[in-house]
Amino acid sequence: MTIEVLAFTEGKVGRLQLNRPKAIHALNEAMCRTMIDALVPWRIDPAVELILLDHAEGRGFCAGGDVRAVAASAKGDGTLARAFFHTEYQLNHLLFTYAKPIVSFLDGIVMGGGVGIGLPAKYRVATERTIFAMPEATIGLFPDVGGGWYLSRLPGRLGQYLALTAARLNGADLIAVGLATHHIPSDRLDGVKAALIADPGQAEAILDAASTPPAEAPILALQPDIDRLFAADELEDIIAALEADPGEWAQATLAGLRSKSPQSCKVALRLLRASAHHSDFHDEMRVEYAVAAHVCQRHDFIEGVRALLIDKDNAPRWEPATPEGVTETVLNTIFAPLPDGEAWEPLRL
């Protein structure tokens, strides 16, 4: 039986290695629990000075959460789906508030749940192989795992653009917009990790010395168009702006946006508006959990997983099918607070 997260210490470094390569290390609840169970004692262990978070093998850091299993639960009473989100968000919050420095190696694919565990780190290493995205609107979900917090704090309207379109950023882009702290060639990573293990107190100096200037970030050239065309807070207005622009990029972006769940897109826009005003990551997780608890049992998430990951016909039938059908009443239902006793809570440490 494969151990899906390797949790161990080397010298004064706590190591967390995702080890589910066939699924590109997609997270399940057991993996989240394993990481929590290692991180909690390490936080007060004087023998552990630094945490390294990476993947053991394969072509990506983490492709997201195990949404097929979540959707299977959501078809029933949703108990396992809610339990997964609750534990995953506790892990996200623990990483975000962790007192000891964490280094995450965002090498290869970093999407969805991978963003949630990689971005809380103090030091976030991108490489020339990094592919970053929040593609939840493609499967009827929304940018969770702290996505509202991170995306709402990006320059201009970049967060709205990424949330709605599932557009991908590379390592140079992550440096340019502040999502990564260091850009290190992938063939140097083993040496960097060895140096960190040998001298964890010099983590920042080691990472600085190994970093190289990335190539020019493609996203910077698109920023003026993104800020102009995604300026509105209403999905219908963004679509209208794209329709009115005859440019090739605008039309390609519009075509991609039309394939996404209208419900997911409107949820994402409302979430980013709210998240921009959160001053505590606890508030972010509480709101996202309530939204996730509602969204995961609605039609679009179950249908999106079916169309993209199970049947793979890439032809989801969204309900409502148009942005106009996603009314304020629908959104208010999705964003409604959970009853007492069901709301998300952080770990009690």
Residue pairs with C-beta under 8 A, 6 or more apart in sequence:
2 19
2 20
3 19
4 18
4 19
4 20
4 28
4 30
4 31
4 34
5 16
5 17
5 18
5 19
5 31
5 34
5 35
6 15
6 16
6 17
6 19
6 56
7 14
7 15
7 16
7 17
7 34
7 35
7 37
7 38
8 14
8 15
9 15
9 42
9 47
9 48
10 197
11 197
11 198
11 200
12 47
12 48
12 49
12 50
12 200
13 48
13 49
13 50
13 51
13 52
13 196
13 197
13 200
14 38
14 39
14 42
14 48
14 50
14 51
14 52
15 51
15 52
16 35
16 38
16 39
16 51
16 52
16 53
16 54
17 54
17 55
17 56
18 25
18 27
18 31
18 54
18 55
18 56
18 61
18 62
19 25
19 55
19 56
19 57
20 26
20 31
21 55
21 56
21 57
21 58
21 59
22 58
23 63
23 66
24 58
24 59
24 60
24 62
24 63
24 108
24 109
25 55
25 58
25 60
25 61
25 62
25 63
25 114
26 62
26 63
26 64
26 65
26 66
26 67
26 113
27 62
27 64
27 65
27 66
27 88
27 113
27 114
27 117
28 65
28 66
28 69
28 84
29 80
29 83
29 84
29 87
29 88
32 84
32 87
32 88
32 90
32 91
33 87
35 91
35 117
36 87
36 90
36 91
36 94
36 347
39 51
39 91
39 94
39 95
39 98
40 94
40 347
40 349
42 48
42 51
42 100
43 98
43 99
43 100
43 349
48 100
49 100
49 200
49 201
50 100
50 101
50 102
50 103
50 196
50 200
50 203
51 98
51 100
51 101
51 102
51 103
51 121
52 102
52 103
52 105
52 193
52 196
52 197
53 102
53 103
53 104
53 105
53 117
53 118
53 121
54 61
54 104
54 105
54 107
54 189
54 193
55 61
55 62
55 105
55 107
55 108
58 108
59 108
59 109
60 107
60 108
60 109
60 110
60 114
60 131
61 104
61 105
61 106
61 107
61 108
61 109
61 110
61 114
61 118
62 109
62 110
62 111
62 112
62 113
62 114
62 117
62 118
63 109
63 111
63 112
63 113
63 114
64 111
64 112
64 113
64 114
64 135
65 84
65 88
65 112
65 113
65 145
66 84
67 112
67 139
67 141
67 305
67 309
68 305
68 309
68 310
69 80
69 84
70 80
70 81
70 84
70 85
70 296
70 305
71 81
71 296
71 301
71 302
71 305
71 306
73 79
73 80
73 81
73 84
74 81
74 296
74 297
74 301
74 302
75 302
78 293
78 296
78 297
81 296
81 297
82 292
82 293
82 296
85 144
85 289
85 292
85 293
85 296
86 289
86 344
88 113
88 116
88 145
89 144
89 145
89 285
89 288
89 289
89 344
90 346
90 347
91 116
91 117
92 116
92 117
92 120
92 145
92 146
92 285
93 281
93 282
93 285
93 346
93 347
94 346
94 347
95 102
95 117
95 120
95 121
96 120
96 146
96 281
97 281
97 346
98 120
101 121
101 122
101 123
101 203
102 120
102 121
102 122
102 123
103 121
103 122
103 123
103 124
103 125
103 196
103 203
103 207
104 117
104 118
104 119
104 120
104 121
104 123
104 124
104 125
105 125
105 127
105 189
105 193
106 114
106 118
106 124
106 125
106 126
106 127
106 130
106 132
106 171
106 174
106 180
107 125
107 126
107 127
107 129
107 130
107 186
107 189
108 127
108 129
108 130
108 131
109 131
110 118
110 130
110 131
110 132
110 133
111 131
111 132
111 133
111 134
111 135
112 134
112 135
112 136
112 144
112 145
113 145
115 132
115 134
115 145
115 146
115 147
115 150
116 144
116 145
116 146
116 147
117 145
118 124
119 146
119 150
119 179
120 146
122 181
123 181
123 182
123 203
123 204
123 207
124 174
124 179
124 180
124 181
124 182
125 180
125 181
125 182
125 183
125 184
125 189
125 192
125 207
126 132
126 170
126 171
126 172
126 174
126 175
126 179
126 180
126 182
126 183
126 184
126 214
127 171
127 183
127 184
127 185
127 186
127 189
128 170
128 171
128 185
128 186
128 214
129 171
129 186
130 169
130 170
130 171
130 174
130 180
131 168
131 169
131 170
132 168
132 169
132 170
132 173
132 174
132 179
133 162
133 166
133 167
133 168
133 169
134 143
134 147
134 151
134 162
134 163
134 166
135 166
136 142
136 143
136 144
136 147
136 163
136 166
136 264
136 268
137 143
137 163
137 164
137 165
137 166
137 260
137 261
137 264
137 265
137 268
138 166
138 259
138 260
138 261
138 304
138 308
139 261
139 301
139 304
139 305
139 308
139 309
140 261
140 263
140 264
140 295
140 298
140 299
140 300
140 301
140 302
140 303
140 304
140 305
140 316
140 318
141 264
141 292
141 295
141 296
141 301
141 304
142 163
142 264
142 267
142 268
142 271
142 291
142 292
142 295
143 151
143 162
143 163
143 268
143 271
144 288
144 291
144 292
145 288
146 281
146 284
146 285
146 288
147 163
147 271
147 288
148 271
148 272
148 274
148 275
148 278
148 284
148 287
148 288
149 275
149 278
149 281
149 284
150 159
150 179
151 158
151 159
151 160
151 162
151 163
151 272
151 275
152 159
152 272
152 273
152 275
152 276
153 159
153 276
154 162
154 177
154 178
154 179
155 177
155 178
155 223
156 223
156 226
156 227
157 226
157 227
157 230
157 231
158 177
158 219
158 223
158 226
159 272
160 230
160 238
160 268
160 269
160 272
161 167
161 226
161 230
162 169
163 265
163 268
163 269
163 271
163 272
164 230
164 235
164 238
164 257
164 260
164 265
164 268
164 269
165 253
165 256
165 257
165 260
166 256
166 260
169 177
169 179
169 219
170 217
170 218
171 180
171 183
171 214
172 183
172 214
172 215
172 216
172 217
172 218
173 217
173 218
173 219
174 180
174 183
175 181
175 182
175 183
175 214
175 217
176 214
176 217
176 219
176 220
177 217
177 219
181 207
182 207
182 208
182 210
182 211
183 211
183 212
183 213
183 214
184 192
184 207
184 210
184 211
184 212
185 212
188 210
191 210
192 206
192 207
192 210
195 206
195 210
196 203
196 206
196 207
199 206
222 249
225 247
225 249
225 250
228 241
229 238
229 241
229 242
229 245
229 250
229 253
230 238
230 241
231 238
231 241
232 238
232 241
233 269
233 273
234 269
235 262
235 265
235 266
235 269
235 323
235 326
236 323
236 324
238 257
239 254
239 257
239 258
239 323
242 250
242 251
242 253
242 254
242 257
243 254
245 251
257 265
261 300
261 304
261 316
261 318
262 318
262 320
262 321
262 322
262 323
262 325
262 326
263 295
263 298
263 300
263 318
263 320
263 326
263 330
263 334
264 295
264 300
264 304
265 323
266 323
266 326
266 331
267 291
267 295
267 331
267 334
267 335
270 331
270 335
271 287
271 288
271 291
274 287
275 284
275 287
278 284
278 287
282 346
285 344
285 346
286 343
286 344
287 335
288 344
289 338
289 343
289 344
290 335
290 336
290 337
290 338
290 343
290 344
291 334
291 335
293 338
293 342
294 333
294 334
294 335
294 336
295 301
295 334
298 334
299 318
299 319
300 316
300 318
300 319
303 316
303 317
303 318
303 319
304 316
306 316
307 313
307 314
307 315
307 316
307 317
308 314
308 316
319 325
320 326
320 330
337 343
338 344
